[in-house]
């Protein structure tokens, strides 16, 4: 089910790029604002920046790669894309399709490679832009090595969700469950930290626990499977270690907390706090923390109390609360009455703080891949 949805999104991303290619920016300006500018005018056009290097992750192996490929085609930039070593097959299949589409040879190159070889995409001065999606630790290190090239980083987060007193908890549980456990939590905008008003807290925990225990486990190739294995056993063991460590530090296990090979049960914790990896870091697994707050301002402070700032969700029926959230929350995106896992492919997408640099979303990626040039006449 998730894979089919991803392919549909990838096709939509190409369509958005095709539409945006029809309206690449340009401009005209009069220059006679000063005496020296009399009888002069400026014409502004945008030109391809040059070769783009893209490095994409395993968790959305098609669509996150397409978010680099489609804007590059629209901007007129050749692109070399390194897919994740664990999941190269979908982009290689895409390359065969692109090869039949009539693009000039070399316009799109999909090159599976190890990390050492891939690092040449970062350090080679013949490449004008690096677009990386992956972990913060690797992303910021690559930026240090990238020299003078432009860099766009789409990194991770520990996305927060606020559930206001104004909301009926039972009406939002399905959305929250999807944000918490879809793709086994292996999404950079995975809903990880839930902050629920004290009046709704016990009810919300009960509803989430009941719903999480009903999630159908099984083969990811079956359409009715809702949660399945993680990418590998190493990451499942890491999640297990983080949860066990949090419990030793005082967190309370509501449900889950067990591993079977690559599979980790949907897990809910409460009593979590700063200093616990499951709270501070990007867990990238099927684990969530649910904590309470008493004032909306307190909830916003908790959302911001992190080194990350990608997206967050705000469930509220109060315009005052929503406006306060938009003004004060330190993230690249705020999703009203839904989880931070929601993304539309045409919207500006990216984070602040350790969550990234620059924005994707097709139009915004195209602009990063172009350079303005002015002709003064």
DAQUI-V603673 format. One record per run of one state. SS is the DSSP state (alpha for helix, beta for strand, coil for the rest). FROM is the first residue (numbers start at 1). TO is the last residue. If there is no record, write none. Layout:
# DAQUI-V603673
SS FROM TO
SS FROM TO
This chain:
# DAQUI-V603673
coil 1 1
alpha 2 23
coil 24 25
beta 26 30
coil 31 34
alpha 35 37
coil 38 40
beta 41 48
coil 49 51
beta 52 55
coil 56 62
alpha 63 75
coil 76 78
beta 79 82
coil 83 88
alpha 89 99
coil 100 107
beta 108 110
coil 111 114
alpha 115 123
coil 124 128
beta 129 133
coil 134 135
alpha 136 145
coil 146 149
beta 150 154
coil 155 159
beta 160 163
coil 164 168
alpha 169 171
coil 172 172
alpha 173 185
coil 186 192
beta 193 197
alpha 198 213
coil 214 216
beta 217 217
coil 218 226
beta 227 227
coil 228 232
alpha 233 248
coil 249 251
beta 252 255
coil 256 258
beta 259 260
coil 261 262
beta 263 264
coil 265 266
beta 267 270
coil 271 276
alpha 277 280
coil 281 286
beta 287 293
coil 294 295
alpha 296 304
coil 305 310
beta 311 315
coil 316 318
alpha 319 328
coil 329 332
beta 333 336
coil 337 348
beta 349 349
coil 350 352
alpha 353 355
beta 356 357
coil 358 359
beta 360 360
coil 361 361
alpha 362 368
coil 369 369
beta 370 376
coil 377 377
